[in-house]
Amino acid sequence: MLTAPASLMIYVATQPVDFRKGAEGLALLAKETLGRDPMKGVAVVFRAKRADRVKIVVWDGRGLVMYWKRLDGSGFKWPPIVAGVMRMNAAQLSALLAGMDWTRMHAPRIPQPKALA
């Protein structure tokens, strides 16, 4: 089970990538193509052509970590395939990895405080 801290910046590469790449290859792809460097404290989520596999690369402070998961019998809920990246929060990442529809996860609305009279 992967638990990301709430402060971690998470980006999703919306186009499928070659899943033969390892951690270093995906980190380089993230830096050069997407403009997001996993070595600088961000996590980058990659998808395969088939929607049933995910890889995540992130620097944990001591080394580059690659998380890999495949869902059996179903697929992950992915954003539309377009060029670029999209932002995701830790709760949405947890839902994605659980095979849930993470697009239904939204931050609660916090009302603005009223001025004191």
C-alpha positions as a Markdown table, in Angstrom:
| # | Residue | x | y | z |
|---|---|---|---|---|
| 1 | Met | 0.0 | 0.0 | 0.0 |
| 2 | Leu | 1.3 | 3.4 | -1.0 |
| 3 | Thr | 0.4 | 6.3 | 1.2 |
| 4 | Ala | 1.4 | 9.7 | -0.2 |
| 5 | Pro | 1.8 | 12.7 | 2.2 |
| 6 | Ala | -0.9 | 15.4 | 1.6 |
| 7 | Ser | 1.9 | 17.9 | 0.8 |
| 8 | Leu | 3.3 | 15.8 | -2.1 |
| 9 | Met | 2.8 | 17.4 | -5.5 |
| 10 | Ile | 1.5 | 14.6 | -7.8 |
| 11 | Tyr | 1.3 | 14.9 | -11.6 |
| 12 | Val | -0.3 | 12.5 | -14.0 |
| 13 | Ala | 1.2 | 12.0 | -17.5 |
| 14 | Thr | -2.0 | 11.8 | -19.5 |
| 15 | Gln | -0.5 | 10.0 | -22.5 |
| 16 | Pro | 0.5 | 6.3 | -22.3 |
| 17 | Val | 4.2 | 5.5 | -22.1 |
| 18 | Asp | 6.4 | 2.6 | -22.9 |
| 19 | Phe | 6.2 | 0.4 | -19.8 |
| 20 | Arg | 9.6 | -1.2 | -20.6 |
| 21 | Lys | 11.2 | 1.9 | -19.1 |
| 22 | Gly | 12.6 | 1.7 | -15.6 |
| 23 | Ala | 12.7 | 4.3 | -12.9 |
| 24 | Glu | 15.6 | 6.3 | -14.4 |
| 25 | Gly | 14.0 | 6.3 | -17.9 |
| 26 | Leu | 10.7 | 7.5 | -16.6 |
| 27 | Ala | 12.3 | 10.2 | -14.4 |
| 28 | Leu | 14.2 | 11.5 | -17.5 |
| 29 | Leu | 11.0 | 11.4 | -19.6 |
| 30 | Ala | 9.1 | 13.3 | -16.8 |
| 31 | Lys | 11.9 | 15.9 | -16.7 |
| 32 | Glu | 12.5 | 16.4 | -20.4 |
| 33 | Thr | 9.0 | 15.9 | -21.9 |
| 34 | Leu | 6.6 | 16.9 | -19.1 |
| 35 | Gly | 8.8 | 19.5 | -17.3 |
| 36 | Arg | 8.3 | 17.8 | -13.9 |
| 37 | Asp | 11.5 | 16.5 | -12.2 |
| 38 | Pro | 10.9 | 13.6 | -9.7 |
| 39 | Met | 14.3 | 14.3 | -8.2 |
| 40 | Lys | 12.9 | 17.7 | -7.0 |
| 41 | Gly | 10.2 | 16.2 | -4.7 |
| 42 | Val | 7.3 | 15.6 | -7.0 |
| 43 | Ala | 5.6 | 12.3 | -7.9 |
| 44 | Val | 4.9 | 11.5 | -11.5 |
| 45 | Val | 2.2 | 8.9 | -12.4 |
| 46 | Phe | 2.5 | 7.1 | -15.7 |
| 47 | Arg | 0.0 | 4.9 | -17.5 |
| 48 | Ala | 0.4 | 2.0 | -20.0 |
| 49 | Lys | -1.5 | 1.7 | -23.3 |
| 50 | Arg | -3.7 | -0.7 | -21.5 |
| 51 | Ala | -5.5 | 1.0 | -18.7 |
| 52 | Asp | -4.7 | -1.8 | -16.2 |
| 53 | Arg | -1.1 | -0.7 | -15.2 |
| 54 | Val | 0.4 | 2.3 | -13.5 |
| 55 | Lys | 4.0 | 3.3 | -12.6 |
| 56 | Ile | 4.9 | 6.1 | -10.2 |
| 57 | Val | 8.4 | 7.6 | -9.8 |
| 58 | Val | 9.4 | 9.9 | -6.9 |
| 59 | Trp | 12.5 | 10.8 | -5.0 |
| 60 | Asp | 12.1 | 9.9 | -1.3 |
| 61 | Gly | 15.1 | 11.8 | -0.1 |
| 62 | Arg | 17.6 | 9.0 | -0.3 |
| 63 | Gly | 16.9 | 7.4 | -3.7 |
| 64 | Leu | 14.6 | 7.2 | -6.7 |
| 65 | Val | 11.5 | 5.0 | -6.0 |
| 66 | Met | 9.3 | 3.4 | -8.6 |
| 67 | Tyr | 5.9 | 2.0 | -7.6 |
| 68 | Trp | 4.3 | -0.4 | -10.1 |
| 69 | Lys | 0.8 | -1.8 | -10.0 |
| 70 | Arg | -1.4 | -3.9 | -12.3 |
| 71 | Leu | -5.2 | -4.4 | -11.7 |
| 72 | Asp | -6.4 | -7.9 | -12.5 |
| 73 | Gly | -9.7 | -8.1 | -14.3 |
| 74 | Ser | -10.3 | -4.3 | -14.6 |
| 75 | Gly | -8.6 | -1.1 | -15.3 |
| 76 | Phe | -7.7 | 2.2 | -13.7 |
| 77 | Lys | -9.9 | 5.3 | -14.2 |
| 78 | Trp | -7.7 | 7.6 | -16.3 |
| 79 | Pro | -8.1 | 11.2 | -17.6 |
| 80 | Pro | -8.6 | 11.7 | -21.4 |
| 81 | Ile | -5.5 | 11.0 | -23.5 |
| 82 | Val | -4.2 | 14.5 | -24.4 |
| 83 | Ala | -0.8 | 16.1 | -24.4 |
| 84 | Gly | 0.6 | 17.3 | -21.1 |
| 85 | Val | 0.1 | 16.6 | -17.4 |
| 86 | Met | -2.6 | 17.1 | -14.9 |
| 87 | Arg | -2.4 | 17.7 | -11.1 |
| 88 | Met | -3.8 | 15.2 | -8.6 |
| 89 | Asn | -3.9 | 15.2 | -4.8 |
| 90 | Ala | -3.0 | 12.4 | -2.4 |
| 91 | Ala | -6.6 | 11.3 | -1.8 |
| 92 | Gln | -7.2 | 11.1 | -5.6 |
| 93 | Leu | -4.0 | 9.0 | -6.0 |
| 94 | Ser | -5.1 | 6.6 | -3.2 |
| 95 | Ala | -8.5 | 6.2 | -5.0 |
| 96 | Leu | -6.8 | 5.7 | -8.4 |
| 97 | Leu | -4.5 | 3.0 | -6.9 |
| 98 | Ala | -7.5 | 1.3 | -5.3 |
| 99 | Gly | -9.2 | 1.1 | -8.7 |
| 100 | Met | -11.9 | 3.6 | -7.7 |
| 101 | Asp | -13.2 | 6.5 | -9.7 |
| 102 | Trp | -10.9 | 9.2 | -8.3 |
| 103 | Thr | -12.7 | 11.9 | -10.4 |
| 104 | Arg | -15.5 | 11.9 | -7.8 |
| 105 | Met | -13.1 | 12.9 | -5.0 |
| 106 | His | -13.1 | 16.6 | -4.4 |
| 107 | Ala | -11.8 | 18.7 | -1.6 |
| 108 | Pro | -14.5 | 19.9 | 0.8 |
| 109 | Arg | -15.6 | 23.4 | 0.4 |
| 110 | Ile | -14.4 | 25.5 | 3.4 |
| 111 | Pro | -16.6 | 28.5 | 4.0 |
| 112 | Gln | -14.8 | 31.9 | 4.3 |
| 113 | Pro | -14.8 | 33.2 | 7.9 |
| 114 | Lys | -17.1 | 36.0 | 8.6 |
| 115 | Ala | -15.6 | 39.3 | 9.7 |
| 116 | Leu | -15.9 | 39.9 | 13.5 |
| 117 | Ala | -18.1 | 42.9 | 14.3 |
